[in-house]
């Protein structure tokens, strides 16, 4: 007999043996479907060799999460999302019109909550009455129609659905740098924190997938100019999901996106004088448009809105004084004086906390130890990238390759926002997952470009970063690039030697 836990309104619950058996059936069906897709597309896209393994990693993480959180934490907030969503699903069977009305209108009032009965089980009030979490309940309720009221299977299906956005973004990066598809897969598909916290029924699963869908759709609409209408819809839906669940993510992402769009136009200008004149104008327009957009989004951004950010962060710092609230899991970025200048001064500490903490010696439970090991690897890899490429070249790449500009801007700004406002490591390791792939992949790309630079210098060829601002898809590999550059130089010399 499997252990039982008591769930409010739902009674005693467990993960029964049939759920594990049915999970295997789900996995088998998904494997057949994805294997067929892989076979059809592998020749055109070699990155599809990671297709099935990446999916299985997410499904495995969701099942591991389900077992850990169900039996150790009594379901945790993921369980609260699931059982509240299950109540909505039960309402759909008893009163379909009321269910559709709540789903469409987003009505989460006390009157709407009172429509639930003992037969449907009532949603948790702290989940139902919060607009952000209520969106997750609506999504979860739809998923539970296909999972036989199983917590385990719901997490498996949620992991599968969220995989598509992450895969689309991974392919976007591979489209720019196909030679390092394996390294990019590490960043997007196989980082432990991303697949563990970005697979089950959580806010983070929805927002992480939405971020990836947004980046993919922006690239398709503005740079590749493919399927514009379809990808415009994807942009709208992913933006809506972020705004409804965690609007601060979209506020950071839209800033990085605007910089991506503006800077892409700027770096394509070849005339240095014109670029010198255009640069301050572009920066001024970028700052103006960004502030305008952020202010317009402010009403939906909760405590991350610009006009309330300082008060919110100051309140967080006061909250940290009460160490008993978080115990040894809390961390402090230092005293905050309530000014914008004081806030900016916390940038290095906050970003360091978001990317590299908790350190291994700060971990006091199993999940924290896993995060600590990952953060140790990230720290070692970041140091390797800095030593390998050099700080100057990293800055040059950030200023000269638009996709790196966007990725690092998003990672650093998001890391700052999360690091300065998150009171404890338990929340930090979850909140930061959208930035992890972008930071890791940026480092991989920079290291790869530095390898090209060294190879060209070794062969006495001139390296120009502008040749790679749209990636390296135009070259097969470094040896082929060296050969092409040599031939181009020989043709240039032969042309100059011809008599006029």
C-alpha positions as CSV (number, residue, x, y, z in Angstrom):
1,X,0.0,0.0,0.0
2,X,1.3,3.4,-1.0
3,X,1.6,6.1,1.8
4,X,-1.4,8.4,2.1
5,X,-1.5,12.2,2.6
6,X,-4.5,14.1,3.7
7,X,-5.5,16.9,1.3
8,X,-8.0,19.6,2.4
9,X,-11.4,19.1,0.6
10,X,-10.1,16.0,-1.2
11,X,-9.5,13.6,1.7
12,X,-6.7,11.0,1.7
13,X,-4.6,10.9,-1.5
14,X,-1.7,8.9,-2.8
15,X,0.1,8.1,-6.0
16,X,-1.3,4.7,-6.7
17,X,0.4,1.8,-8.6
18,X,-1.9,2.3,-11.7
19,X,-0.6,5.9,-12.1
20,X,3.0,4.6,-12.5
21,X,1.8,2.0,-15.0
22,X,-0.3,4.5,-16.9
23,X,2.7,6.9,-16.9
24,X,4.7,4.3,-18.7
25,X,1.9,4.0,-21.3
26,X,1.9,7.8,-21.7
27,X,5.7,7.8,-22.1
28,X,5.5,4.9,-24.7
29,X,3.0,6.9,-26.8
30,X,5.0,10.1,-26.6
31,X,8.1,8.2,-27.5
32,X,6.5,6.8,-30.6
33,X,5.3,10.2,-31.7
34,X,8.6,12.0,-31.0
35,X,10.6,9.2,-32.5
36,X,8.7,9.6,-35.8
37,X,9.2,13.4,-35.7
38,X,12.9,12.9,-35.1
39,X,13.2,10.4,-38.0
40,X,11.5,12.8,-40.4
41,X,13.5,15.9,-39.4
42,X,16.9,14.6,-38.4
43,X,18.5,15.0,-41.9
44,X,17.4,18.6,-42.1
45,X,18.1,19.4,-38.5
46,X,20.9,17.4,-36.8
47,X,19.9,19.0,-33.5
48,X,17.0,16.6,-33.5
49,X,19.3,13.9,-32.2
50,X,18.6,15.5,-28.7
51,X,14.8,15.5,-29.3
52,X,13.8,12.4,-27.4
53,X,16.5,12.5,-24.7
54,X,15.5,16.1,-23.9
55,X,11.8,15.2,-23.6
56,X,12.6,12.1,-21.5
57,X,14.7,14.3,-19.2
58,X,11.8,16.6,-18.6
59,X,9.3,13.8,-18.1
60,X,11.8,12.1,-15.7
61,X,12.3,15.3,-13.8
62,X,8.5,15.8,-13.5
63,X,8.0,12.3,-12.1
64,X,10.9,12.7,-9.6
65,X,9.4,16.1,-8.6
66,X,6.0,14.5,-8.1
67,X,7.3,11.8,-5.8
68,X,9.5,14.1,-3.8
69,X,6.9,16.9,-3.4
70,X,4.0,14.6,-2.8
71,X,5.5,12.4,-0.1
72,X,8.0,14.8,1.5
73,X,6.2,18.1,1.2
74,X,2.6,16.9,1.1
75,X,2.3,18.2,-2.5
76,X,3.6,21.7,-1.7
77,X,2.3,24.5,-3.9
78,X,2.3,22.2,-6.9
79,X,-0.1,20.0,-5.1
80,X,-2.3,23.0,-4.2
81,X,-2.3,24.0,-7.9
82,X,-3.2,20.5,-9.0
83,X,-6.0,19.8,-6.5
84,X,-7.5,23.3,-7.0
85,X,-7.4,22.7,-10.8
86,X,-9.0,19.3,-10.2
87,X,-11.8,21.1,-8.4
88,X,-12.4,23.3,-11.4
89,X,-12.4,20.2,-13.6
90,X,-15.0,18.6,-11.4
91,X,-17.1,21.8,-11.7
92,X,-17.0,21.4,-15.4
93,X,-18.7,18.0,-15.2
94,X,-21.4,19.3,-12.8
95,X,-21.9,22.8,-14.2
96,X,-20.2,23.2,-17.6
97,X,-21.6,26.7,-18.2
98,X,-20.2,28.0,-14.8
99,X,-16.9,26.4,-15.6
100,X,-16.7,28.0,-19.0
101,X,-17.7,31.4,-17.5
102,X,-14.9,31.3,-14.9
103,X,-12.4,30.1,-17.5
104,X,-13.3,32.9,-20.0
105,X,-14.0,35.8,-17.6
106,X,-11.3,35.0,-15.1
107,X,-13.9,35.4,-12.3
108,X,-12.2,34.4,-9.0
109,X,-14.5,36.2,-6.7
110,X,-16.1,34.8,-3.5
111,X,-19.3,34.3,-5.4
112,X,-17.5,32.2,-8.0
113,X,-15.8,30.2,-5.2
114,X,-19.1,29.5,-3.6
115,X,-20.3,27.6,-6.7
116,X,-18.0,24.8,-5.7
117,X,-19.4,22.1,-3.4
118,X,-18.3,19.1,-1.4
119,X,-18.8,16.9,-4.4
120,X,-16.5,19.0,-6.6
121,X,-14.2,19.8,-3.7
122,X,-13.3,23.4,-3.2
123,X,-10.2,25.1,-4.6
124,X,-7.7,26.5,-2.0
125,X,-8.8,30.0,-1.3
126,X,-5.2,31.4,-1.3
127,X,-4.9,30.0,-4.8
128,X,-8.3,30.8,-6.2
129,X,-8.5,34.5,-5.0
130,X,-5.1,35.4,-6.4
131,X,-5.2,36.5,-10.0
132,X,-1.8,35.2,-10.8
133,X,-2.3,31.7,-9.4
134,X,-5.9,31.5,-10.7
135,X,-4.5,31.6,-14.2
136,X,-2.4,28.5,-13.3
137,X,-5.5,26.8,-12.0
138,X,-7.3,27.4,-15.2
139,X,-4.5,25.9,-17.2
140,X,-4.2,22.9,-14.8
141,X,-7.9,22.2,-15.0
142,X,-7.7,21.7,-18.7
143,X,-4.7,19.4,-18.4
144,X,-6.5,17.2,-15.8
145,X,-9.1,16.3,-18.3
146,X,-6.5,14.0,-19.9
147,X,-4.8,12.6,-16.8
148,X,-7.5,10.7,-14.9
149,X,-7.2,13.0,-11.8
150,X,-3.6,11.9,-11.3
151,X,-1.0,14.3,-9.8
152,X,1.8,12.2,-11.4
153,X,0.3,12.1,-14.9
154,X,-0.7,15.8,-14.8
155,X,3.0,16.7,-14.1
156,X,4.1,14.4,-16.9
157,X,1.7,16.0,-19.4
158,X,2.6,19.5,-18.2
159,X,6.3,18.7,-18.7
160,X,5.5,17.6,-22.3
161,X,3.5,20.6,-23.2
162,X,6.1,23.0,-21.8
163,X,8.8,21.2,-23.8
164,X,7.7,22.6,-27.1
165,X,8.5,26.2,-26.3
166,X,11.9,25.4,-24.9
167,X,12.7,23.3,-28.0
168,X,11.6,26.1,-30.3
169,X,14.0,28.5,-28.6
170,X,16.8,26.0,-28.6
171,X,16.3,25.6,-32.4
172,X,16.4,29.4,-32.8
173,X,19.9,29.5,-31.2
174,X,21.0,26.5,-33.2
175,X,19.9,28.3,-36.3
176,X,22.5,31.0,-35.5
177,X,25.3,28.7,-34.3
178,X,24.7,25.1,-35.6
179,X,28.3,24.0,-34.9
180,X,27.7,24.1,-31.1
181,X,24.2,22.5,-31.0
182,X,25.4,20.1,-28.3
183,X,26.6,22.9,-26.1
184,X,23.4,24.8,-26.6
185,X,21.4,21.7,-25.8
186,X,23.2,21.6,-22.4
187,X,22.0,25.2,-21.7
188,X,18.4,24.9,-22.9
189,X,17.5,21.2,-22.5
190,X,19.6,19.6,-19.8
191,X,20.3,22.1,-17.0
192,X,19.0,20.3,-13.9
193,X,17.3,23.3,-12.2
194,X,15.5,24.2,-15.4
195,X,14.1,20.7,-16.1
196,X,13.3,20.1,-12.4
197,X,11.5,23.4,-11.6
198,X,10.4,24.0,-15.2
199,X,8.4,20.8,-15.7
200,X,5.7,20.2,-13.1
201,X,2.5,22.1,-12.3
202,X,4.1,25.4,-11.2
203,X,4.0,29.1,-12.3
204,X,7.7,28.7,-13.3
205,X,6.8,26.0,-15.9
206,X,4.4,28.3,-17.7
207,X,6.5,31.4,-17.6
208,X,9.7,29.6,-18.6
209,X,8.0,28.1,-21.7
210,X,6.4,31.5,-22.4
211,X,9.8,33.2,-22.4
212,X,11.2,30.7,-24.8
213,X,8.2,30.9,-27.1
214,X,8.5,34.7,-27.1
215,X,12.2,34.7,-28.1
216,X,11.6,32.2,-30.9
217,X,8.6,34.1,-32.2
218,X,10.4,37.5,-32.1
219,X,13.3,36.0,-34.1
220,X,10.9,34.5,-36.7
221,X,8.8,37.7,-37.1
222,X,11.5,40.4,-37.1
223,X,14.7,38.6,-38.3
224,X,13.8,35.5,-40.2
225,X,10.4,37.0,-41.4
226,X,8.8,33.6,-41.6
227,X,5.1,32.7,-40.8
228,X,4.6,36.2,-39.5
229,X,0.9,36.0,-38.6
230,X,1.3,32.7,-36.8
231,X,4.3,33.9,-34.8
232,X,2.7,37.2,-34.0
233,X,-0.1,35.2,-32.3
234,X,2.5,33.2,-30.5
235,X,4.1,36.4,-29.3
236,X,0.7,37.7,-28.1
237,X,-0.1,34.5,-26.2
238,X,3.3,34.1,-24.6
239,X,3.2,37.8,-23.5
240,X,-0.3,37.3,-22.1
241,X,0.9,34.3,-20.1
242,X,3.8,36.1,-18.6
243,X,1.7,39.2,-17.8
244,X,-1.0,37.1,-16.1
245,X,1.4,34.9,-14.1
246,X,4.7,36.9,-13.5
247,X,4.5,40.3,-15.2
248,X,8.0,41.3,-14.0
249,X,9.5,38.6,-16.3
250,X,7.9,40.2,-19.3
251,X,9.0,43.7,-18.2
252,X,12.6,42.5,-18.2
253,X,12.2,40.5,-21.4
254,X,10.6,43.3,-23.4
255,X,13.5,45.6,-22.4
256,X,16.0,43.0,-23.7
257,X,13.8,42.5,-26.9
258,X,13.7,46.2,-27.7
259,X,17.5,46.4,-27.3
260,X,17.8,43.4,-29.6
261,X,15.6,45.0,-32.3
262,X,17.2,48.5,-32.1
263,X,20.8,47.2,-31.8
264,X,20.3,44.8,-34.7
265,X,19.6,47.7,-37.0
266,X,22.5,49.7,-35.6
267,X,25.3,47.0,-36.0
268,X,24.3,46.4,-39.6
269,X,25.3,50.0,-40.5
270,X,28.8,49.9,-42.1
271,X,29.5,53.6,-42.3
272,X,31.4,54.4,-39.1
273,X,30.5,58.2,-39.2
274,X,26.8,57.4,-39.7
275,X,27.0,54.8,-36.9
276,X,28.6,57.3,-34.6
277,X,25.8,59.8,-35.2
278,X,23.1,57.1,-35.1
279,X,24.3,55.5,-31.9
280,X,23.2,58.1,-29.3
281,X,19.9,58.6,-31.2
282,X,19.2,54.9,-31.1
283,X,20.1,54.7,-27.4
284,X,17.8,57.7,-26.7
285,X,14.9,56.1,-28.6
286,X,15.5,52.8,-26.9
287,X,15.5,54.3,-23.4
288,X,12.4,56.3,-24.2
289,X,10.4,53.5,-25.8
290,X,11.5,51.1,-23.0
291,X,10.4,53.5,-20.2
292,X,7.1,54.1,-22.0
293,X,6.4,50.4,-22.4
294,X,7.4,49.6,-18.8
295,X,5.2,52.4,-17.4
296,X,2.2,51.2,-19.5
297,X,2.8,47.7,-18.1
298,X,3.2,49.0,-14.5
299,X,-0.4,48.5,-13.5
300,X,-0.2,44.8,-14.2
301,X,3.3,44.3,-12.8
302,X,2.3,44.1,-9.2
303,X,5.2,44.8,-6.8
304,X,7.7,44.9,-9.7
305,X,6.0,48.0,-11.3
306,X,8.4,50.9,-11.6
307,X,6.5,53.2,-9.3
308,X,6.3,50.6,-6.5
309,X,9.6,48.8,-7.0
310,X,11.6,50.7,-4.4
311,X,8.9,50.3,-1.7
312,X,8.6,46.6,-2.5
313,X,12.4,45.9,-2.3
314,X,12.7,47.9,0.9
315,X,9.9,45.9,2.4
316,X,11.7,42.7,1.4
317,X,14.8,43.9,3.2
318,X,12.8,44.6,6.3
319,X,11.3,41.1,6.0
320,X,14.8,39.7,6.0
321,X,15.5,41.1,9.4
322,X,13.0,38.5,10.7
323,X,15.4,35.6,10.2
324,X,13.0,33.2,11.8
325,X,10.8,33.5,8.7
326,X,13.3,31.8,6.4
327,X,15.9,30.4,8.8
328,X,19.3,29.6,7.3
329,X,17.9,29.7,3.8
330,X,17.7,33.5,3.8
331,X,20.3,35.7,2.3
332,X,20.9,39.5,2.3
333,X,22.2,41.7,-0.5
334,X,23.1,44.4,2.0
335,X,21.4,47.4,3.5
336,X,19.1,49.3,1.2
337,X,18.6,53.1,1.5
338,X,15.4,53.4,-0.5
339,X,16.9,55.3,-3.5
340,X,17.4,54.3,-7.1
341,X,21.2,54.9,-6.7
342,X,21.3,52.6,-3.7
343,X,19.3,50.0,-5.7
344,X,21.7,50.1,-8.6
345,X,24.7,49.8,-6.2
346,X,23.3,46.3,-5.4
347,X,23.6,45.1,-9.0
348,X,26.8,43.1,-8.7
349,X,25.7,41.4,-5.4
350,X,22.2,40.7,-6.7
351,X,23.4,39.2,-10.0
352,X,26.0,37.1,-8.3
353,X,23.3,35.7,-6.0
354,X,20.9,35.0,-8.8
355,X,23.5,33.2,-11.0
356,X,25.9,31.5,-8.6
357,X,24.1,31.1,-5.3
358,X,23.3,29.1,-3.2
359,X,26.9,28.1,-2.9
360,X,27.5,24.4,-2.0
361,X,28.2,25.2,1.7
362,X,25.0,27.2,2.0
363,X,22.8,24.2,1.1
364,X,21.0,22.3,3.9
365,X,18.7,19.9,2.2
366,X,18.6,17.6,-0.8
367,X,17.1,19.9,-3.4
368,X,19.4,22.7,-2.3
369,X,22.5,20.5,-2.6
370,X,21.5,19.7,-6.2
371,X,21.2,23.5,-6.9
372,X,24.5,24.1,-5.2
373,X,26.3,21.5,-7.4
374,X,24.8,23.1,-10.5
375,X,25.8,26.6,-9.4
376,X,29.3,25.3,-8.7
377,X,29.5,24.1,-12.3
378,X,28.0,27.4,-13.6
379,X,30.6,29.3,-11.6
380,X,33.5,27.2,-12.9
381,X,32.2,27.4,-16.5
382,X,31.8,31.2,-16.2
383,X,35.4,31.5,-14.9
384,X,36.6,29.3,-17.8
385,X,34.8,31.4,-20.3
386,X,36.3,34.6,-19.0
387,X,39.8,33.1,-19.0
388,X,39.3,31.6,-22.4
389,X,37.8,34.5,-24.2
390,X,38.9,37.4,-22.0
391,X,36.8,40.2,-20.5
392,X,37.4,42.5,-23.5
393,X,36.2,40.0,-26.1
394,X,33.1,39.2,-24.0
395,X,32.2,42.9,-24.0
396,X,32.9,43.0,-27.8
397,X,30.6,40.0,-28.3
398,X,27.9,41.6,-26.2
399,X,28.2,44.8,-28.2
400,X,28.6,43.1,-31.6
401,X,26.4,40.0,-31.8
402,X,22.7,40.9,-31.3
403,X,21.5,37.6,-30.0
404,X,24.3,37.7,-27.3
405,X,23.3,41.3,-26.6
406,X,19.7,40.2,-26.0
407,X,20.6,37.0,-24.0
408,X,23.1,38.6,-21.6
409,X,20.9,41.7,-21.2
410,X,18.0,39.5,-20.2
411,X,20.0,37.2,-18.0
412,X,21.7,40.1,-16.1
413,X,18.6,42.3,-15.7
414,X,16.5,39.3,-14.7
415,X,19.2,38.1,-12.3
416,X,19.3,41.6,-10.8
417,X,15.5,41.8,-10.4
418,X,15.3,38.4,-8.8
419,X,18.4,38.6,-6.7
420,X,17.5,42.0,-5.2
421,X,13.9,41.1,-4.4
422,X,14.0,37.4,-3.4
423,X,14.4,36.7,0.3
424,X,15.5,33.1,0.3
425,X,17.4,30.4,-1.6
426,X,14.3,28.1,-1.9
427,X,12.5,30.7,-4.0
428,X,15.6,31.9,-5.8
429,X,16.5,28.6,-7.4
430,X,13.0,28.4,-8.8
431,X,12.6,32.0,-9.9
432,X,15.8,32.2,-11.8
433,X,15.3,29.4,-14.2
434,X,14.2,31.5,-17.2
435,X,17.6,33.2,-17.3
436,X,19.8,30.1,-16.9
437,X,19.7,28.9,-20.5
438,X,20.4,32.4,-21.9
439,X,23.4,33.0,-19.6
440,X,24.9,29.5,-20.2
441,X,24.3,29.6,-24.0
442,X,25.8,33.1,-24.3
443,X,29.0,31.9,-22.6
444,X,29.1,28.9,-25.0
445,X,28.7,31.1,-28.0
446,X,31.4,33.5,-26.8
447,X,33.9,30.7,-26.2
448,X,33.1,29.3,-29.7
449,X,33.7,32.7,-31.3
450,X,37.0,33.1,-29.3
451,X,38.1,29.7,-30.8
452,X,37.4,31.0,-34.3
453,X,39.4,34.2,-33.5
454,X,42.4,32.2,-32.2
455,X,42.3,29.9,-35.2
456,X,42.2,32.8,-37.7
457,X,45.0,34.6,-35.9
458,X,47.1,31.4,-35.9
459,X,46.7,31.3,-39.7
460,X,47.5,35.1,-40.0
461,X,43.9,35.9,-41.0
462,X,42.0,39.0,-39.9
463,X,39.1,38.3,-37.5
464,X,36.1,40.7,-37.8
465,X,33.3,40.2,-35.3
466,X,30.9,41.8,-37.8
467,X,31.2,38.6,-40.0
468,X,29.5,36.7,-37.2
469,X,26.8,39.1,-36.0
470,X,24.2,36.8,-37.5
471,X,25.9,33.7,-36.3
472,X,28.0,31.0,-38.0
473,X,25.4,29.2,-40.0
474,X,27.1,30.3,-43.2
475,X,30.2,28.1,-42.3
476,X,30.5,24.4,-41.8
477,X,33.3,24.5,-39.3
478,X,36.5,26.4,-38.3
479,X,38.7,24.6,-40.9
480,X,36.3,25.3,-43.7
481,X,36.2,29.0,-42.6
482,X,40.0,29.2,-42.6
483,X,40.1,27.7,-46.1
484,X,37.5,30.1,-47.4
485,X,39.3,33.1,-45.9
486,X,42.6,32.1,-47.4
487,X,41.0,31.8,-50.8
488,X,39.3,35.2,-50.5
489,X,42.6,36.7,-49.5
490,X,44.4,35.1,-52.4
491,X,41.8,36.4,-54.9
492,X,42.2,39.8,-53.4
493,X,46.0,39.7,-53.8
494,X,45.7,38.4,-57.4
495,X,43.3,41.2,-58.3
496,X,45.6,43.8,-56.9
497,X,48.6,42.4,-58.9
498,X,46.9,42.6,-62.2
499,X,48.1,45.4,-64.5
500,X,45.7,48.3,-64.8
